[in-house]
Amino acid sequence: MGASVPEVTPTQTRPRVSPWVGGRGQSDRPAHTGPSTRCSQTVDLQVTGLDPDTMKLDSPQCLLDQEEAGEAGDRQLLEPETWRTYAERRNALRKFLTTDLSPQLLKRHRARVELLGKCSYYIEILPQHLALGDQNPRVLPTTFRLIEPQKLQRMKKVGATQAKIQLLLLGQLLEQLDHGRSELDALLESPDPRPFLEGWGLMEQRLADLSAITDSFLATMVPGRLHIKHRLVSDIDATKVPNIQVMLSTKTPVTFDRRESVAHHDWVSLRWFVTLQPAVPEQFELRYKLLDPQTRQDCVQYSIIPVAAYAFDVRNLLPNRSYKFTIKRVEGYTLVYEPWLDSLTLQTRPRSLEGPAPRRLGKLGPALTTPS
């Protein structure tokens, strides 16, 4: 008979496991089948000291370990003194980005620029010894009477131009600050410290430029003195010519209260307020018109109403129609530029077929002008 064939046992045919799992091989372990095999593999994972949470690539601990490993690698490439210099400059840049040019600060700057774009701009004529806001209302009319009307209109045009330039300049400066932050943030996140150190001189100049831009931005945000080339007061007796200064001031916009302004079937109740300002007595101009007029009678649904309050009810409207309302301050002789007016569109309700119509609580106020 030929040579006998040895019997192959399960221990000789089980797959070979890498010796790196658990730190040793498994060739001398008895063979097991079924759930016991999975149990032995789980024990091997626990022996290595690996936590399933730390094995996730996007876990905070994993990201922290990767950052520390990257810094350790960079530190090995640099001399100790060079590494300390790199760390100090990197911290200085991070401090600048988190204090002088933080995202929260830029967000507030953007909100203030948007608010200034909605403000109304006025000229203020003051004696030289008074500051803006300290004027005596009994003195100003006398000063304005000394100014020639043509020169006053010319001065108002200059004020409007200066306000437009100021808003345009603020937008450009804010854009430069946004771009500068993005540029420095990219340098801060660069993994190679060598270009960071080699270009530190240019980076210092860039930080100084951004600081200067920030100072210009803050200074431009405050309306200042108007630049007038000619005399505003006529050539009268020198002893009667006052020493005056012309300033540019702002008033925050008038805005509809969209929660309190509601429409009924043939009238609307409107409420408004002045942004960032307590309610003080002011004169407002309320306008409304019917959208998409269809008949000659519809064209009469238009009016301009003076209001000395912060609320008004507009009556005698058509049911189930859309109306556009605008609100602003009454124009004074010192207004030079008003780039924005708040508008609100409301649709009256259809007339109810059941029950009595709502009782009218007032009458329509007198209109300043009537449609032609």
Secondary structure, DSSP 8 states (H G I E B T S, - for coil): ---------HHHHS----TTSTTS--TTS----THHHHHHHHHHHHHTT--TTTT-TTSHHHHHHHHHHHHHHHHHHS-HHHHHHHHHHHHHHHHHHHHTT-HHHHHHHHHHHHHHTT-EEEEEEEETT--TT---TTTHHHHHHTB-HHHHHHHHHHHHHHHHHHHHHHHHHHHHHHHHHHHHHHHHT-S-HHHHHHTHHHHHHHHHHHHHHHHHHHHHTS--B----S-SB-S--GGG---EEEEEEEE--EEE-TTT-EE-SS-EEEEEEETTS------EEEEEEESS--STTGGG-EEEEEESSSEEEE-S--TT-EEEEEEEE---TTEEE----EEEEEE-----SSS------------S----
